[in-house]
Amino acid sequence: MKQYYVYLMSSFRQTLYVGVTNDLHRRVYQHKTKAHPDSFTARYNINRLVYYETFNNINDTAFGMTW
């Protein structure tokens, strides 16, 4: 069964980013290495994984993002 993740990342200055992915390791690596240099996370140097939650259904992830 495929798993999906809602994750929260932060910069040193505590700028926050919330994302959804089906491959958490790959996605965090992309953020840390600035694989997309023009992205929000690259511009604000967001590279710390603060929290993540696992879901079995992609539709359930929207509920995880409504804090």
Buried (B, 14 or more C-beta within 10 A) or exposed (E): EEEBBBBBBBBEEEBEBEBBBEEBEEBBEBBBEBEEEEBEBBEBBBBBBEEBBEBEEEEEBEEBEEE
